[in-house]
Amino acid sequence: MRSVEQIQDAELEVMRVLWQSPQPVPLMEIRRVLADRCGWEDSTVKTLLRRLCDKGAAKLERRGMYRAVVTQEEYGQWSA
């Protein structure tokens, strides 16, 4: 199992969006979902994505497309 820094609650909301898709998720879609669900601004979503990438939990696949590196199952085992 991968070692990842602690994922904060807000970052976990972003991960939930990424976990819902087996394919990389467009930034526009992530922002839309989180604006509806959490009322977050674009800058908040970008900051959280950058933190997740820095921690090794998510990855920028190509311009504007993100995917989870850590699976939901791995996170569940790691955070237990």
Stockholm file with secondary structure:
# STOCKHOLM 1.0

chainA/1-80         MRSVEQIQDAELEVMRVLWQSPQPVPLMEIRRVLADRCGWEDSTVKTLLRRLCDKGAAKLERRGMYRAVVTQEEYGQWSA
#=GR chainA/1-80 SS CCCCCCCCHHHHHHHHHHHTCSSCEEHHHHHHHHHHHHCCCHHHHHHHHHHHHHHTSEEEEETTEEEESSCHHHHHHHHC
#=GC SS_cons        CCCCCCCCHHHHHHHHHHHTCSSCEEHHHHHHHHHHHHCCCHHHHHHHHHHHHHHTSEEEEETTEEEESSCHHHHHHHHC
//
